Amino acid sequence: QVQLVESGGGLVQPGGSLRLSCVASGSISRFVNMGWYRQAPGKQRELVAIMSSGGSTNYANSVKARFTISRDNAKSTVYLQMNSLKPEDTAVYYCKATSTVRTYWGRGTQVTVSS
């Protein structure tokens, strides 16, 4: 059973930065892709950033040039570096991993951007 554990969320002022981490149980090289999603209160969960096993990335338009997804295979960890944060980035951020047979989700980490 794959477990994904997110960390790094918190309260930050507008314009600030946070780095989220998602640690997977076992190797992440087995996944077709891994990504970050977020869900704000009253809204649907949406894609933030995704990285394929080959290293290609895709970002939501709202976070392009501000957020960067990366991974460290040796640490079985995927990161989301978030810069120039805005109040509208406030949400629970979830890590997702997709293998050839199923999809796995973490429990999420809260990010709040407020002054």
C-alpha positions in Angstrom: 0.0 0.0 0.0 1.4 3.3 -1.0 1.4 6.2 1.5 1.9 9.8 0.6 2.6 12.3 3.4 2.6 16.0 2.7 4.2 18.7 4.9 5.4 22.3 4.7 2.1 24.1 4.8 1.3 27.0 7.1 0.4 30.6 7.4 2.3 33.0 5.2 1.9 36.7 4.3 1.1 37.7 0.7 4.3 37.8 -1.3 5.9 35.1 0.8 7.1 31.6 0.0 6.6 28.1 1.1 8.0 24.7 0.1 5.7 21.7 0.3 7.1 18.2 0.5 5.4 14.9 -0.4 7.2 11.8 0.9 6.1 8.5 -0.6 6.5 5.1 0.9 8.8 3.3 -1.5 10.3 4.4 -4.8 8.6 7.2 -6.7 10.2 6.1 -10.0 7.4 3.5 -10.4 4.8 6.3 -10.8 3.7 7.5 -14.2 3.4 11.0 -12.8 3.2 12.8 -9.5 1.5 16.1 -8.9 0.1 18.7 -6.6 -3.6 19.6 -6.4 -5.4 22.0 -4.2 -8.9 22.6 -2.9 -10.2 25.9 -1.5 -13.4 26.0 0.6 -16.5 25.7 -1.5 -14.5 24.9 -4.7 -13.5 21.8 -6.6 -10.1 20.3 -6.3 -7.9 21.5 -9.1 -4.5 20.7 -10.6 -1.6 22.9 -9.5 1.4 21.2 -11.0 2.3 17.8 -12.3 5.5 16.1 -13.3 5.8 12.9 -15.4 8.3 10.2 -14.8 10.3 11.6 -17.8 10.5 14.9 -16.1 8.1 17.0 -18.1 6.0 19.4 -16.2 2.6 21.2 -16.5 1.2 24.0 -14.4 -2.1 25.7 -13.8 -2.1 29.1 -15.5 -2.7 30.8 -12.2 0.6 29.5 -10.7 2.9 29.6 -13.8 6.2 31.5 -13.1 5.4 31.4 -9.3 5.4 27.7 -8.4 7.9 25.0 -9.3 7.5 21.2 -9.0 10.6 19.1 -8.5 11.5 15.7 -7.2 14.3 13.8 -5.5 14.1 10.1 -6.4 16.7 9.2 -3.8 14.5 10.7 -1.0 11.2 9.5 -2.6 10.0 13.1 -2.4 8.2 15.5 -4.6 8.4 19.2 -3.8 6.3 22.3 -4.6 8.2 25.6 -4.3 5.6 28.4 -4.0 6.8 32.0 -4.4 4.9 35.3 -4.6 2.0 33.7 -2.8 -1.4 35.4 -3.0 -4.5 35.1 -0.8 -6.2 33.2 -3.6 -3.6 30.4 -3.2 -5.2 29.6 0.2 -6.3 26.0 0.1 -5.5 22.5 1.2 -2.8 21.1 -1.0 -2.8 17.4 -1.9 -0.1 15.2 -3.3 -1.2 12.7 -6.0 0.7 9.8 -7.4 -0.4 7.7 -10.4 0.8 4.3 -11.3 -0.2 2.1 -14.2 -3.0 0.6 -12.1 -4.3 3.2 -9.7 -4.0 6.6 -8.2 -3.0 7.5 -4.7 -3.7 10.7 -2.6 -2.1 12.1 0.5 -4.2 13.7 3.2 -3.2 17.2 2.4 -1.5 20.2 4.0 -3.2 23.6 4.7 -1.7 26.7 3.1 -3.1 30.0 4.2 -2.0 33.3 2.7 -3.1 36.2 4.7 -1.8 39.4 6.3 
